[in-house]
Every structure is written in structure tokens, then in C-alpha cells.
Amino acid sequence: MGMKKKKLDPLTKVKLMLAVEYLVFVVVFAVLGILFLTGVIKVAEWKRYAFTYVTLAGGVWICVDFFWTAFSPKRRAKNCLLDKILMFPVGLALLGWDIYAIANGCAESLPYAYVIGGDFCYIAAVYLFQTIYHWFRPIPAVIEAALEDSKPEEKQADSAEISGQDVTEGD
């Protein structure tokens, strides 16, 4: 009567963990983006300054990460260039916006709610795409993690085989 539980292989486990992580990001960024766009979350003065300076660093990192992955064969072997390409436009947009906002002193009249909300919704869409895409085409680093995860099981199977065998080489 008891149903036999099907054991997932290590690659499916790692892909499932990654998909859940991506979906959490999708929900968080989509909800925050919509709340900013609809005006439910107001952009206070401290949020304008925080957003500007945090995204200045983030935009620089996104651009550096894109070029690093694009021009480094070692890094490209472990990362997905498509992920970096999809995030590159938001990095450029953030850099442009931050320069404009700093030049205007992070003025209250600037449309921060639309910029923040739009960026968050774009990032949510990218993570949703990555959730689906990487289920079918895992990131090389995910495949490596799955292979490392399967090694202890192989070692246990090997040790069980060895302990079950009668070793009589010296006779």
C-alpha cells in the first residue's frame, strides 16, 4: 500500500534548488516593482539617495561582470553569457540614470518611482526567463555542483562493494 518514493538524481536536485531561488527573486522583484509603479511605496528622500548610490555600484558591477564573462574563457566556462547579456541593459540604464540623478542632486521631481519600479519589473522578467531556461539548459557551475553532490553516493556504493567482497590476494 505504501508508495515508493522516487529519489531525485543530483542534477535535478540542484536544478530544483536553483529554480526555487530564481522564483523567490521573481516574486520579490515583481511585487516591489509593482508597488513602486503604483505608488503604494513612496520614494522618500533617503530612498532616492540610497537607490542612486547603491545602483551606481550595482550598475558598474553588472557592466564589469558582463565584460569579464564575455572576454574571459575561464569565467565563461562556469557562467552563462546569456544571463550577463540580459542584465547588461539594466546595468547601462542604471548608470545613465545615476549620472543624471547625481547631476540633478537627486531632485524630488525626478521620476524615481518609475525608474525603480521599471528596473525591478525588468529584473523579475529576467529571473523568470532564467528559471525556465536553466531548467532545460543548466549553468555549467550547476552541473559541476551536481557532479560533486553525486560523488559521496558513488564513494558509498564503492565502499559497500569493497566491504562485501572477499579479498584473498595474498593466498
Salt bridges, closest charged atoms under 4 A:
ASP65 OD1 - ARG75 NH2 2.43
ASP65 OD2 - LYS84 NZ 2.73
ASP83 OD2 - HIS134 NE2 2.79
GLU153 OE2 - LYS7 NZ 3.98
